[in-house]
Amino acid sequence: MSKKVYVGMAADFIHGGHLNIINVARELGEVTVGVLTDSAIAKYRRLPLLTYEQRREIMLNIRGVKEVIPQDTVEYTNNLESLRPNYVIHGTDWKTGPLSGVRKNVIETLKQWGGELIEPEYTTELSSTHLTQTVRKFGTTPDMRMKSLRRLINAKPLVRILEVHNGLTGLIAENTHLEINDELREFDGMWESSLTDSTSKGKPDTSAVDISSRVSTIDQILEVTTKPMVVDADNGGLTEHFTFTVRTLERLGVSAVIIEDKIGAKRNSLFGTDAKQKQDTISDFSHKISKGKQAQVTEDFMIIARIESLILKTGLEDALTRARSYIEAGADGIMIHSKEKTPQEILAFCNEYKKFDTKVPLVVVPSTYSTITEDELIDAGVKIVIYANHLLRSAFPAMQKTAQSILTHKRCFEASEACMPIKEIITLIPETI
């Protein structure tokens, strides 16, 4: 009877090192490859360029591979206990670093039935991570970018989105990351905010910046980034205009647009009832959603309905009624908004929302109830959290302080302490792609 051999891999890029592993494995017996799912990979590095289905198909067509199965976690334990292979094959690269704990667990699991870990020497001149980073430098396509938000929603317990308002802030959202306890923490996408876009242009958040100017800013950000973008389109304007906005954003490669169920002159939601604001009727806003969905060309673009009931004090039941109607109209997500200092009313909505028979991803913007943690949001059933204005809010006081320092001292020496070195700012952006 042929012996069983198990190989786990991401398989986003297949290179000579992978083929060497497969060759070693097939000489030992029948090879089963566990291809890591998107959710498994997303826990320790960026979402792979290829979907699980695409990566699985590639592995099925490699000589010597008998079977391909999903590996749903970075840990091998579940698959190993199910297959009970005689051998597990992996390169020596995981002896140190973030996967060393996974390696230890593989060895302990194999001991249960006398299995053996075999580790061919790692091919140091080849790295899937390096190849992926190299490919990302070439950018992305509108189609790939647009699809990525839905993939992230399916792969991660919570999708983390950061506000951007120009190309530079886009690069901050693109490149800022931390590794804490072997966990990769990064922003999964960008929020092109009506508030920060208009404020950065020195204009009020009253839709004073027209859609053409917004599109120009969006295009500038997309040109230098690869992560998905969610656009704040206020109330979407007239229904017949909103359909054109949907087509424009979809063509650019934007992943989603969020529209709020208010009508009349735009006032920022955080004014609440202090400013005159009127909520749209359920039927009219549902009609706008429906027409927007009919206008889009692909199935990947998302229209997310933003509910203002808690802001305008029309109550939890009104918010829940609207959520049901907007989902029925075709909304791909529901954003529930609040300006309270605590998250209680948001959590009350989430608790009731869990009872819906038909649900779509739930989105929140914890600008005012900022003490709530991401883990608490996950427990509440939230799928997307948007940090909606923090880059601009932090940049303004820093720049103002620098300007005041120059005026105070009548020179820029003292201000230099808070500034990047000139050489770093010159080389911050590469001159060539």
N, C-alpha and C positions, 0 to 999 in steps of 0.2 A: 504494500500500500504506500502510495506516494506521500511524502511528508508535507505538512502545511507550513507555508512561509507568509509572514505578514509584513507589509511595508506601509508606513503611514507617511503621507506627504501632502503639501499644499497643491503642487503641480500647476502653479500659475505660469511658470516658465520651465520648460523641459530642456535641460542641457546635458552635457556629457557626464556630469556628476550623477544625475538622476539615472541615466542609462547604465552607468556602472553599478549602481545599487540594484537595479532590476536584473542585470546580468548575474550578479552574485546570488541574488535571491532565486532565480530560475534554475540555477545549477543545484540548488538544495531541495527543490520540490515545487509544488503547485503554488503559484504566487497570487495572493489576494492583496490588492492595494486599497488602503483606507484613505480616500481623498477627503481632506478636511473641508467641512462646509464653510460657507461664508461666515456664519456666526462663530464657529470655532476660531477662524483666522482673525476675526475682528477683535478678539479679546487680547491679542498680543501684537498686532500690527495692522496697517491699513487694509481696507477691503481689497481683495485681489482684483486685478484688471478683468479676469475672465470669471464668468459665473460658475457655480458648482457644476451645472449640467455640461457646460463647455469643457471644463477640466476633466470631468468624468469621461466624456466622449474621447478625449485625447488619450487618456490612460488605457481605455478599452482597446485602442488600436495600436498599442505598443506590444511588440512580440515578447512572449513570455508571461504576459499578464493574463491569468485565467478569469479573475473576477474583480470587480470594483464595487466597493461599498462606501457609504458615507461614514466619516469619523466626525461625530457631532461635537466633540470637545478636543482640546489640546491633549488631554489625558487619553491614553490608549486603553485604559482598564476595561471599559464596557465591551469594546470590540474583541479584546484579547480573551476575556472570560467567555464570550460567546463562541469564538472560533477555536480557542485553545491550540494555537499554532505551536509547531516544534521550534520555529525560529522567528525572531523579529530582526529585521535588517535596518540599520540606520547609520549614517556617517558619524565620524568621531566629533563633529562640530558641537554636539549637544552635551559633551562631557563637562563643559563649563558654560556659564551664562544662564539666561532665563529658563531654558529647557532642561537644565540639569536635574531639577526636581522631578520632571516628567520621566526622565531616563531612570532615575532611582525607583520610581513606582513601577515602570515596565519590568525591571529586574526582579522586584519583589513579587509581582504578579506571575511572571513566568516560573518562578520557583514552585508554585503550587502544583504544577504538573511536569516539572523537569524540563521546561523550555529553555532556550538559549538565546541571548542577545549577541548578534554578530555585527561588528562595527568596521566596515571598510574605511580606509583613510579618506578624510574629507578632501574634496577637490578644491583647494584653497583659491585657485585662480578663477573659479566660477562661483557666483553667488546669485541665487534667485532674488534676494533682497536688493542687491546692487543692480541687477538687470532691471528690476521693477522701477527703481529710482531713476535709472537712466532713461527708461521709456517715458516716465512721467515728466521729465524735463522737456520732452518734445510737445507737451501739452495734451489736450484731449479733444474729442469731437463733441459737437452739440448733442448728438444722440447718446454717446457714452455717458456724458455728464448728466443728462436728463434722467436716464434710467437709474443712476446710482442712488438717488434718494429712496426709491422704493426698495432697492436691495438692502440699504442700510436699515430701513425700518424692519425688514424681515430678519436681518442678521443680528441686530443689537437690541438689548433691553431698553435702551434710551439713546436717542439721536441728539447730539449736542450741537447747537447752531449758534454762531457768533455774529453780531452786527458788523457790517462793513459799509463804508460810504465812499471809498475810492480804491484805486489799485493798490496803494500801500497798505491799507487796512486789510485788503483782500489777501495780501501776502502774509500778514500776521496770522490771519485765520488759517491760511494754508499750511504754514510752517511751524507754528507754535505747538510743541508737544512735550510731555514729560513721561518718564518711566518710573512708576512708583510700585514697589513690591512686585516687579515683573509684569505689571499691568501698563499697557500703553494708554495714556490719556491725551486726547487731541480733540479738536473741533471737527465735527463730521461735515459741516457745511456752513454756508454764509446766509445771513439775513440782510437783504438790501432794504433798509428801513426808510419809510417816507419821512419820519421825523429827522433822522440823522442826515439823510440826503439833503433835505431842504435846509437844515440848520448849517451844514457845512458850506452851503452856498449863500449863507447869510439871509435866508428867507424864512418866513413863518411856516409852521406846519399846518397849512390851510389849503393844501393842494395848489399852492402858489407856483410850485415847480411843475411844469407841464410834463406830459408823458414822453414827449420827444427828448427832453433833457434827462428824464429818468432813464430812458433806454440808452442814452449815450453813456451815462455813468455805469449802468449795468454792463454794457459792452466793454468798457475799459477794465472793469474788474474781471470779467470772464476771460479777457485776453491774457491775463497774467496768472491765472489760477486754474485748478483742475477739479476742485471740490464742488458739490452741488450747491445751487443757490435757490433760496426761497425769497420771493419778492412781496413786499407789502404794497398793495395797490389801493389802499384806503377802501372806499366802498365800491370800487370798480367803475364808477361813473354810470352813465346811461347804459342800459343793457346792450343796445346796438353798438355802443363804443367798446364795451367790455369784450365782446366777441373778437374785435380786432386786436385788443390788448393780449388776449389769450394766444392768438395766432403769432403775434410778434414775439412774445416771451418764449413760446414753444420753439420757434425758429432759431432763437438765440441759444437755446439749450438750457434755459431755466427749468428747474425741476418742478416748482410749485408756485402758485400765487395764492395769497391770502386776502380775502375781501371781507369787510365788516358790514354788519346788517344795520347801517345807519344811512340816513338820507339828509339832504340839505347841505348847508355850508360846513365844510370840514372843520372840526375842532378836535384836538387831541383827546383821546379817551380818558387820560389821567385827570382831566378837568372834572370828569364825572358829571353830576347834576349841577355843578357850579357854573357851567356854561350850557347854553341852550343847545341841546342835541336831541334829535328825534330818531327813533328806531323805525326801520322799514317794516312793512307788513310781512308776515310770514309768506304769504302767497307771492308777493312781488319779488322778494329776495330769493325764494325758491325758483322762481321763473328765471332770474338772472343766472343762478347756478346752472340750471338745466340748459339754457342757451349757451353758456360758456362751455359746458361739456360737449355739446353738439358741434361747437366750432373747432375744437381741437382735432389735430390730424392723427396723433398717436394715442396709444392707451397709456403711455408712460407719464405724461404731464398730469399734474395734480391741481385741483381747485379745492382750497381749504376754506371753510366757512367760519368766520370769526363772530362769536355771539357776544353782544354787548349788554345782555339783560342784567348781569350783576353790576356792571358799571352804572347803568341807568336806573337801578333799583326797581326793576319790574319783577324781580323774584326768581327763585330757583325753578319753580314749576314752569315759568315762561321760558327759561333757558333750556330746560329739558324738552319742552314741546317743540321749540325751534330746532334743537339738535335732531330730533326724530324727523322732522319735515325736511331739513336740509340734507340729511342722509338719503332720504327717499328721493330727493330731487337730483341726487348724483354726487354730492360732495364727497371728496376723497379723504377728508379729514375734518375734524372739528377743533377749533381753537376757542377755549373758554377763557374770558378775560376778567380781571379783577384789579381794583386799585386799593384794596384793603391792605393794611400793614401785616396782617396775619393770613395764613393760607386756609383758614377754616371753611370759608364759603367755596373755595375751589375744591377742597377735599370733599365737601358735601356733594358738590356736583359730580365729582369723580365716582363717589360711592354709588350714586344713583345710576350713573352712566354704565357702570359695570353690569347692571341688570338688563340693559338693552339686548334684545334678540339680535339686532343688526347693529354692528359697531364698525367704525372706521378709526384710524389712528387719532389719538387725542393730543392736542398741542397746548402748551401753557407758556406764559411769559412772566416769570416771577420778578419783575422789576421792583415792585413795592413789597411783596411778601418774600423778601430775599433770604430769610433765614431757613427756608425749606431746603432740604438736601436732595441731591439727585436720587439717592437710594429711596427716600420717602416718596418721590415722584414716581419711581418705578413701582413701588408697592401700591400706589394709588391708581396704577394703570395708564399713566402718561407715557407716550411714545416719543414725543419731540419736546425738548425744552429750548427756548430761544432766549439768549442773553441779548436783549434787543437794542441797547444803546450805550453799552459800557465803554467801548473804545473811544467814542466821541466825548462822552462825559469825563473820561479820565484825561484825554488829550487837552481839552480846553483849559482846565486850571493849570496844567503844567506849562502850556504856552503863555498863558496870562502871567504866571509867576516869573517867567523868563523876561517878558516885556517890562514888567515892573522893576525887575532887578537892573535892567539896562538904564531905565529912567532914574532910579535911585542913585546909582553909582556913576552915572554919566560915562560908562564904559561897559564892555561886555565880558570882562575878565571873571567877575563873580558868577555870571550866568553860565559860564563854560562848564562849571562843575555838574550842572544838570543836563548837559547836552552830550550827544554822541560825538566822539572824535571826528574831525573833518574827514580823515582818511576812510573811516568806516561808513560815513554817509555817502561818500563818493563811490565806494565799492559795494554799497548795499544792493544795488540793482546791477546785474551783469549787463555788459554792453552788447553781448551777442547771445543768441539762443543756442 
